Amino acid sequence: MRQATATDTVVERLWTAAVEGDEPAAASVVHEALATGVPEETLLLDVLAPVQAKVGVEWAADRITVAQEHAVTAINERIVASLAHRRAGGRAAPHRGRVTVGCVDGEWHAFPARLVAEVLSLHGWRVDYLGAQTPTPHLVAHLHRSDPDAVLLSGSIPTHLPAAHAAITACQAVGVPVLAGGRAFGPDGRYARTLRADRWAPDARGALAVLDEGVSRPGVSAGRHAVDDLPHLADQEYTMVVRSRHQLVKQTLVDLEDRFPPMRAYSDLQRERTAEDIAHIVDFLATALYVDDPELFTAFLVWTADILRARRVPTRSLVAGLDVLAGQLRDFPRATHVIERGAAALGEHSVRTAPDPGTPS
């Protein structure tokens, strides 16, 4: 078992202050640690990053509200900014090269990218930090102006992988290599490789190591399409699911009432939430088709089941929804296979976890 460290104490103190919304106290915890000799990189990656990760865990377990989740994130972001501003006066001129750090178009979870930007800056890189959801045309326009050594592209939500693929291809087309990172690219970077990113790193320290090794510039090319990297897209299943998304969600919601009678008593708000859940299922299904990996879909379903259980929502509605969706996509063999794998994973997961609170004993 890992021994508790002094850093763990700082993490707990910061979490307590942040989750209570006490920004001055939270900032004091970090700046006091800095004053006692804790390196800034340690504070960024071994204190602020774990606290931010805990936000997601606690929300998923239904132990904090969405408002608390947003408040802690905002406090952490301002503390990172305060560290950067404090450092700015005595900062040495960048000497390692220039990089661009930004998030995939549509990606609002910018905190991991911000940490990467700050760590690289600490180590002498000139960093152009573009923040959340950077539209690919604007990213490419920036590359033409700045000519960086590499683009570090961050993504947390897997459904943004098609957009990430477009960004990777566009950056490489103008001769700039792409280093991908973030949970969206898979725990081992498998989707970064699938989408032909030049390199992948699991975290800020990994990104620094990759840049220290050097990333070769790709040859300038044009006219590369998604199907060139992903030949399975030629079957058009991904395209058809995306184009019919609205109808799939609408029809699944209607048919689900017959499969799951308690829905007939749902309030308007409950029906709205159910429609959002179905839309997420369709989006993750489409993304699994895009990268040709059912595991992306099954992982999302298992995570969703845990979220529902934490909120005492019967997960059998999730299985019923999959069955309805499969019926609409029966002419799509890859989609049908992915859904079947997802249903099987839910069944296996339910055996390993506590009884569904929505299931009669």
N, C-alpha and C positions, 0 to 999 in steps of 0.2 A: 504494500500500500504506500502511495506517495506521501511523504512527510509534508506537513503544512509549512509554508515559508512566510517570510515577512511580506512578500508580495501578495500572498493570499489575504493577509490582514487588510492591506490597502484595497484589494478588490472588494472585500466584504464591506468596508467602510464606505467606499464609493457607491456600491450598489444600494446600501441603506439610505444614503443621502439622496441619490438620484431618484430612486423609486418613490421617495416621499416628496419629490419635486423641489428639494432644497438645493438650488443651483449654487448659491454661495458656499454652502458646506461641502458640496461635491467638488467644487473647484479648489477649495482649501485642501481637501484630502490629497489631490494630485500635486498641487504646488508645494505643499509641505514635504511630500515625498521627494520631489525634485530638489528641494533645498537641502535635504538630508543626504543627497548623493545618489539617489536612484536615477539611473540614466534615462534620458527622454525616450529612447527607443524601447526600453523596458516598460515604461509607463504606457506607451502607445500600444504595444503588442501583447504585454503580459498583464496589463491592468484594464485599460479601456476596451480592448478587443474582447476579453472574457466577459466583461460587464455587458457589452453590447450583445454578445452571443446569448447571455442569460435572459435578455429581454425576450428573444424568440422562444426560448424554452418555457419561460414562465407564462407567456401569453398562450402558448399551445396547451399548457396544463390548466388553463383557465384560472390562474392565480393572480394575474394582473389584468387590468382593462386595456382596451385599445388606447384610451387617453393616456394611461400611464406609460404604455409602450412608446407612444410618440414623445411624451415628455422626457423620458430617459434618453431617447435617441437625440433629441434636441440639446439636452444638457451635455451629452458626450461630444456632440459636434462642436459646441461652443468651447468646451475645454480644449479640444484639439486645436481650435483656432487660437485660443489664448496661449498655448504652448508655442505655436508657430510665430505669433506676434512677439512673444517674449524673446524668442531666439533671433528674430530678424535683425536686431540692432548689431549683434556681434557675429553674424553669419559670414563665413568666408565665401569668396566668389566661387560659383560652381566650376568644377574642373574635370568632371568625368564624362560629360556629354549631355545631350538634350533628349528628353523623352516626353511623350504625351500620354497622360493618364485620363481615362474617361470611362463612362458606363455605356453599355449597349443601348441603342435606341429603345425607349420604353421602360428601361430599368431605373426605378426610383431609389433603390437601396444603394446609396452612394458611400456609405461609411467605410466599407472595406477598401474601396478605391482611394478614399481620402487617406487612410492609414498607409497604403502603399506609397502615395505621393509624398507624404511627410517623411517616411523612412528613407526613400530615395534622396530626398532633399538633404536629410541629415548626412548622407554619405557622399555628398558632393555633386549630385546630378542636378541639372537644371530641369525643372518639372513644369510642364504646362498642364495644370489640372483643370479638366473641363467639366467635372461634376456629373450629375445624374443625366440620364437619357439624352445622350448626344446624338442628334440626327446624323446619319452617315454622310449625306452631302456636305454638311457643315464640318464634320470631322475631316473629310478629305480636303476641303478648302483650307482648313487650318494646316494640314500637312504640307500643302503646296507653299504656304507662307513660311512655315517654321523649319521644314526639312529635318525632323527629329531622327535620332538613331533607331527608335522603335516606338510602337504604340502599345500601351498596356491597356487591354480591354477587359473590363470587369462586368460580370453578370451573376446575379444571385438566383433569378427565377428561370427555370429551364424553358418555359414557353417563349422566352426571348431568343432561343438558339437560332431560329431562322434569320432573325434580324442580325444576330452576331455573325452568322455566316456571310451575310451581305456586306457587313462592315469589314470582316477579315479579307474577303475577296477584293473589295474596293481599295483598302489600304495597300495590299500587295500589288495591285495593279499600278500604283504610282511608285512602287519600289520601296515601300516602308514595311519592315517585318512586324508581325503581331505576336505579342506575348499575352496569352489569355489566362484569366484567373477568376476564381469565384465558384460558388457551389453550383451554378448553372452548368458548368462544364464537366460535372461529375467528380466524385471523390478522388479519382485517379487521373483526371484530365482526359478521360476517354473521348468526350465530345469535342474537346479542343483538337484532338488528333483527327476525329471524324471530319471536322469542318476545315481541316488543313491549316490550322494556325501554325505559325513557325515554331513556337515554344509554348509551354504551359508551366505555371508555378502555383503551388498550393496556397501560398501566403506571401506577405511582404518580404520576409527573409529569403524565401525561395526566389522571388522576383529579382531581388538584389543579386543573388548568386548567379542567376541566369545572365543578367546583364554584365556581371563581372567576367563571365566566360566569353561573352560576345555573341551577338545574334547577327547572322549574315543577312545582308539585304537580298530580297528576292529580285530576280530579273523582272524588269517592267514588262507587264503583259496586258492584254486587253481581250475582251470577249469571252472570258471564262464564265460559265453558267453553273447554277447549283447542280444540275444534272451531271455535269462533268465530274464533280467531286462525289456525288451521291447518285449512282446510276439507278438505284431502286425508285427514284422519284419519277422515272419514266412511266410507271404504271398509273400515275395521276391520282392515286388514292389520297395523298396528302392534299393536293389541290382541291379535289372534290369535297373532302371533309371541311376544309376551310371555307369554301364557297357556300356550302349548305349549313354552316354553323347555326345561323338563326333558326332555320327550320328544324334542325336536329334538336336544339334546346326546346323549342316550342312544342314539338310533337312528343318528346320524352316527358315533358312536364304534364301534358294531357294524359298520356297513356299510363303514367306512373300512378295516377289516382286509382286505376283499376287494380294495379299490382299491390298498392300500398294504401288501403282504405283510410287509415288515419289522416291522410293528406286532405281528405274532403272537409275536415274540420279546421284546417289551417287558416290562420289569419292572413290578411294581405301581406303583412311583413314576413311571415313564415314562408309564404309562397314565393315572395321576392328572394329570400335567402336561398330557397331550394333551387330556384332558377339560376342564381349565381353559382351554386355548387355544380349544377349540371353543365353550365358554361365552362367552368374550370375543368371538368372531366373531359369535355370535348376538346378544349385547348391542349390539354396534356396528351390526349390521344393523338391529336394532329402532330404534336411535336415528336411523339414516339415514332410516328410514321415517317417524319422528316429525317430523323437520325437512324431509323430502322432498328430500334432497341426497345422491346417491350418492358425492360426493367425500369426505364424512365417512368412509364405509366404505372407499373405496379408499386413503385416506391411512393409515388404521389397518392395512390389509393390507400396504402397502409397508413401513411401520415394523416390523411383525411379521416380515416376510421378512428385513429387515436384522438384527433381533435373532437370528433363527434362524441366519442365516449366521455371525454373530459367534460363535455357540456350536457351529458345525459341525453343525447339524441340517439335513437335506435339506428344502428348501422345496417340493419336489414334493408332499410330504404336505399342504401347505397348499392347493395347487390341487386335489388329490383331495378334500379335505374340502369345498371349495366346491362341487364337482360333486355330491357326495352331498347336501349341504344343498339345493342347487337342485332336486334330484329330489323332496325332501320338500315343497318349496314351489312346485311347478310350477303350482298353481292360484292363486298370488298374483302377478299381473303386475308390480306395483311391486317386490316382493321379488326376483323373478326378474331384473328389469332391473338392480337394484342389484348382485346377485351376478355377473351377466354383466360389468358394468362393472368390478367388482373383479378378476375373473379376467383381463380384458384388461389392466388396470393392472399386475398381477403379471407378465404376459407381457412387457409393455414394459419394466418395471423390470429383469427378468432379463437382457434384452439389453444394458442400460446398465451392468450391474454385473459383477463377476467371476463366473466359472463356479461353480455350486453345488457345494460340497465333497462333497455327498452323491450327486452324479451321476457315474457311471462315465465315465472319459475314453475 
